[in-house]
Amino acid sequence: MIVREAGPADEAGLATLAGASPDGGAVAFTPEQHVPAREVTREHDISECVVAEVGGAVAASGQLDIGTCRFEGEDVRYALLSTLRVHPDYRRRGIAARLTDWRLQRAAELAGDDVVAVAYIQAGNAASAGNARRWATQVGGRLIVTPVPMRRRPPRPRAGLTVRPAVDAELGEIAAAIDAHYAGHDFARRWNQTRLAGWLAASPFPDPVNHYLVVTDQSGRLLAGLGLHEEGRLSSLLITHLPAHLRAANAVLHVVPRGGRMRNLIADKAWFAPGQLGAARYLWEVTRWEWRNAGTSLLLTHDPAVQSTTSSPPGPGCRPPARRSPCAHARRCANRPSSNSSKRARGPRA
């Protein structure tokens, strides 16, 4: 077996692997790539796809992303381990462990021995959870990932409030607001004007796939903001299994379309000024209406213990059935003792 970074020649093998290896959690799904994965810009300083090759075939793959985030009150380098897949024909051979160990070693090479490794694992994915227990020294609290259906009718206008795209001159103020809003959240990435502008410009197409929306008052003052990523243009999620209670709920709420193919809009980087939760909720509802043709749902991640723009989907009928509850597994690669080994891993990853 050879473990190495993936290259352009691996695209077909990676597509076959993804189709044969749906996520093993309570909600089973298979991604369908619409553009080559290597052309998709990720929100990290370094991103590498790693494969395990057996007999010339792609037997397994995993993603490694490096960046800077907050953790236990410090700015630290993180290594996000995600998208671990092993083809059914090659399971129970220790390949997942080999692939994970290779990524942990690579993370230390790229970001230093004190890099914080983290993985988010869907509830019910016993194989990935078991793999994470080999290396994780902390297990954080739940993060709830919720697809929220788009609106069928426009929301009632709010006097004095305007929802519009952000302009370049506002990016510094917005980045500072995002950074401050998530100051108490472990694993929250750091944002500044340059990084936010880079995120908005990143696209495999001539037109953007990342957008930032704001709501302002009559004087033009920024009251709240919300980032949107058109994931559905890059890849779809084919839902292959829902638990019985979610199937029953979906029959009423219609979150997962007929055929099971979801084109999600990722909603994140949300913030609101003090006392402006109402304005943030109006921004959210307008977004659900005005972007209804761009995706089947808005996908948000929130910590159920923390109130924020996205931590409580506002309004009736906004809590759809299909949700994943990933748990954060983390460790410092140097195995340095944590300052609080029971500290809860919090928060939306802005």
C-alpha positions in Angstrom: 0.0 0.0 0.0 1.2 3.5 -0.9 -0.1 6.6 0.9 0.5 9.8 -1.0 -1.1 13.1 -2.0 -3.7 12.8 -4.7 -3.0 14.1 -8.2 -5.1 14.9 -11.3 -4.8 11.2 -12.5 -6.7 10.1 -9.4 -10.0 12.0 -10.3 -11.7 8.9 -11.7 -10.6 6.7 -8.9 -11.8 9.2 -6.3 -15.2 9.5 -8.0 -15.6 5.7 -8.0 -14.5 5.6 -4.3 -17.1 8.3 -3.3 -19.9 6.4 -5.1 -19.0 3.2 -3.3 -18.5 4.7 0.1 -21.5 6.8 1.4 -21.2 8.4 4.8 -21.8 5.8 7.4 -23.7 8.0 9.9 -27.5 8.1 10.7 -28.1 10.0 7.4 -26.3 8.2 4.6 -25.3 10.3 1.6 -22.9 10.3 -1.4 -21.4 13.4 -2.9 -21.6 14.0 -6.6 -18.9 16.3 -7.9 -19.8 18.8 -10.7 -16.3 20.1 -11.0 -13.0 18.4 -10.3 -12.3 18.4 -6.6 -8.8 20.0 -7.2 -10.5 23.1 -8.7 -12.6 23.7 -5.5 -10.9 26.3 -3.3 -11.2 25.6 0.4 -11.2 28.1 3.3 -7.8 27.0 4.6 -4.2 28.0 4.2 -3.2 24.5 2.9 -5.5 21.8 1.5 -4.4 18.3 0.5 -6.3 15.3 -0.6 -4.5 12.1 0.4 -5.1 8.6 -1.1 -4.1 5.1 -0.2 -3.2 3.2 -3.4 -3.4 -0.6 -3.4 -2.4 -2.5 -6.6 -2.7 0.7 -8.6 -6.3 1.4 -7.4 -7.5 4.2 -5.1 -8.6 2.1 -2.1 -9.1 5.0 0.3 -8.9 8.8 0.6 -9.0 11.6 3.2 -8.8 15.3 3.3 -6.2 17.4 5.3 -6.7 21.2 5.7 -4.4 23.5 7.6 -5.1 26.9 9.0 -5.4 29.1 12.1 -8.2 29.1 14.6 -9.0 29.8 18.2 -8.6 27.0 20.7 -8.8 27.3 24.5 -8.2 31.0 24.3 -5.2 30.9 22.0 -4.6 31.4 18.3 -3.3 28.0 17.1 -2.6 26.1 13.9 -5.2 23.5 13.2 -5.2 20.4 11.0 -8.8 19.4 10.0 -9.1 15.7 9.1 -12.2 15.0 7.0 -13.8 13.0 4.3 -12.2 9.7 5.3 -13.4 7.0 2.8 -12.4 3.4 2.4 -13.7 1.3 -0.5 -15.8 -1.7 0.8 -13.4 -4.1 -1.0 -10.5 -2.9 1.2 -12.0 -2.5 4.6 -10.7 -4.1 7.8 -7.1 -4.0 6.6 -6.0 -1.1 8.7 -6.1 1.3 5.8 -8.1 4.0 7.6 -5.6 4.0 10.4 -2.6 4.2 8.0 -4.3 7.1 6.2 -5.0 8.9 9.4 -1.5 8.5 10.8 0.0 9.7 7.5 -2.2 12.9 7.7 -1.3 13.5 11.4 2.4 13.2 10.5 1.9 15.5 7.5 0.1 18.0 9.6 3.0 18.2 12.0 5.4 18.7 9.1 3.3 21.5 7.6 2.2 23.3 10.8 4.5 22.2 13.6 4.5 19.6 16.3 1.9 21.6 18.4 -0.7 21.7 15.7 -4.2 20.9 16.9 -5.8 18.1 15.0 -9.6 18.1 14.8 -12.3 15.9 13.1 -16.0 16.3 12.9 -17.9 13.0 12.8 -21.5 12.4 12.1 -23.5 10.7 14.8 -23.9 7.0 14.1 -20.6 6.8 12.1 -19.1 4.1 14.3 -16.2 3.3 12.1 -14.9 7.0 11.9 -15.6 7.5 15.6 -13.6 4.3 16.4 -10.7 5.6 14.2 -10.8 9.0 16.0 -10.5 7.4 19.4 -7.1 6.1 18.5 -5.7 9.6 18.4 -8.1 12.1 19.9 -7.4 13.4 23.5 -10.6 15.5 23.7 -14.2 14.9 22.5 -16.2 18.1 22.3 -19.9 18.7 22.3 -22.3 18.3 19.4 -22.6 20.6 16.4 -25.9 20.3 14.6 -25.9 20.6 10.8 -29.4 21.5 9.6 -30.7 22.0 6.1 -33.4 24.7 6.1 -35.8 24.7 3.2 -36.1 27.8 1.0 -39.2 30.0 1.3 -42.2 29.6 -1.0 -43.4 33.1 -0.3 -41.5 36.4 0.4 -41.2 37.5 4.0 -43.1 40.6 5.1 -40.9 43.7 4.5 -39.4 45.4 7.6 -39.6 49.2 7.6 -36.2 50.8 7.5 -34.3 47.6 6.8 -32.4 46.8 3.5 -30.8 43.5 2.5 -28.1 43.7 -0.1 -24.7 42.3 -1.0 -21.7 43.8 0.8 -19.4 46.1 -1.0 -15.6 46.1 -1.0 -15.4 49.2 1.3 -17.3 47.3 4.0 -15.2 44.1 4.1 -12.8 45.3 6.8 -15.7 46.2 9.2 -17.5 42.9 8.3 -14.4 40.8 8.9 -13.8 42.5 12.3 -17.5 41.8 13.2 -17.2 38.1 12.2 -14.0 37.7 14.2 -15.4 39.3 17.3 -18.7 37.4 17.1 -16.9 34.1 17.4 -14.3 35.1 19.8 -15.5 32.6 22.4 -15.8 29.7 20.1 -13.2 26.9 19.9 -12.1 26.1 16.3 -13.4 29.4 14.9 -11.2 30.5 12.1 -9.7 34.0 12.1 -10.9 36.6 9.6 -9.6 39.9 8.3 -10.3 42.1 5.2 -7.7 40.3 3.0 -8.9 36.8 3.9 -12.6 37.7 3.4 -11.9 39.4 0.0 -10.0 36.3 -1.0 -12.8 34.0 0.0 -15.3 36.1 -2.1 -13.0 36.0 -5.1 -12.4 32.2 -5.0 -14.4 30.4 -7.7 -13.8 27.7 -10.4 -16.2 29.7 -12.6 -16.1 33.1 -14.2 -18.7 34.3 -11.7 -18.5 34.0 -7.9 -19.8 31.1 -5.8 -19.2 32.9 -2.5 -21.3 35.9 -1.5 -21.7 38.1 1.6 -25.1 39.6 2.4 -25.8 42.4 4.9 -28.8 44.1 6.3 -28.6 47.9 7.0 -30.8 50.5 8.6 -31.9 53.8 6.9 -28.6 55.5 7.6 -26.7 52.6 6.0 -25.3 51.2 9.3 -24.4 47.5 9.1 -26.7 45.6 11.5 -26.0 42.0 10.6 -24.3 39.8 7.9 -24.3 36.3 6.5 -22.0 34.5 4.2 -23.3 32.2 1.4 -21.3 29.5 -0.5 -23.0 27.9 -3.5 -21.9 24.4 -2.8 -24.7 23.0 -5.0 -22.9 24.3 -8.1 -19.7 22.4 -7.1 -21.3 19.2 -5.7 -24.6 17.7 -4.8 -25.4 15.4 -1.9 -27.4 12.3 -2.9 -29.2 11.1 0.2 -29.3 7.3 0.2 -30.8 6.6 3.6 -32.9 8.5 6.2 -34.0 7.0 9.5 -37.7 6.3 9.7 -38.5 9.3 11.9 -36.7 11.7 9.5 -38.5 10.1 6.5 -41.8 10.8 8.2 -40.9 14.4 8.9 -39.6 14.9 5.4 -42.9 13.8 4.0 -44.4 17.0 5.6 -41.5 19.5 5.4 -40.0 18.4 2.0 -36.4 19.2 2.9 -34.9 16.3 0.9 -36.3 16.6 -2.7 -37.8 13.7 -4.5 -34.9 11.6 -5.8 -32.8 12.6 -2.8 -30.5 15.0 -4.5 -29.7 18.1 -2.4 -28.0 21.3 -3.8 -27.1 23.1 -0.7 -26.2 26.8 0.0 -23.8 26.9 2.9 -24.7 29.7 5.4 -21.9 30.8 7.7 -19.8 33.7 8.9 -23.0 35.1 10.5 -23.0 38.0 13.0 -25.2 40.7 14.3 -24.7 43.9 16.1 -25.8 44.2 19.8 -29.6 44.3 20.0 -30.0 43.5 16.3 -31.1 39.8 16.4 -34.4 40.8 14.8 -32.5 42.4 11.9 -30.4 39.2 11.6 -33.6 37.1 11.4 -35.0 39.4 8.7 -31.7 38.9 6.7 -32.1 35.1 7.1 -35.7 35.1 5.9 -35.0 37.4 2.9 -32.1 35.1 2.0 -34.3 32.0 2.1 -36.6 33.8 -0.4 -34.2 35.6 -2.7 -31.9 32.7 -3.1 -34.6 30.1 -3.5 -33.5 29.2 -7.1 -29.9 28.8 -6.2 -30.3 25.7 -4.1 -32.7 23.3 -2.4 -31.9 24.4 1.1 -29.7 26.6 3.3 -27.3 24.4 5.3 -26.2 25.8 8.6 -24.0 24.5 11.4 -24.7 25.6 15.0 -23.8 24.8 18.6 -27.1 24.1 20.4 -25.7 25.7 23.6 -24.9 29.0 21.9 -27.3 31.6 20.6 -26.3 33.3 17.3 -27.8 34.2 14.0 -27.6 30.6 12.9 -27.9 28.9 16.2 -31.7 29.2 16.2 -33.4 29.0 12.8 -35.9 31.8 13.2 -39.6 31.5 12.5 -42.1 28.7 12.3 -41.4 25.8 10.0 -37.7 26.3 9.9 -36.6 23.2 11.7 -36.5 20.5 9.0 -36.0 16.8 9.6 -32.6 15.9 8.1 -29.8 16.8 10.4 -26.4 15.5 11.2 -24.9 15.9 14.6 -21.1 15.7 14.3 -18.9 15.6 17.4 -15.6 17.3 17.5 -12.6 15.1 18.2 -9.3 17.0 18.9 -5.8 16.6 20.0 -2.5 18.5 20.0 -0.2 16.4 17.8 2.6 16.8 20.3 0.3 15.3 23.0 0.8 18.3 25.2 -1.7 18.2 28.1 -4.7 20.4 27.5 -5.2 23.3 29.9 -8.8 22.0 30.4 -9.2 18.4 29.2 -12.9 18.5 29.7 -13.5 21.8 27.9 -16.3 21.7 25.5 -15.5 22.3 21.8 -17.9 25.0 20.9 -19.4 26.8 18.1 -20.1 27.4 14.5 -16.9 27.3 12.5 -17.1 30.8 11.0 
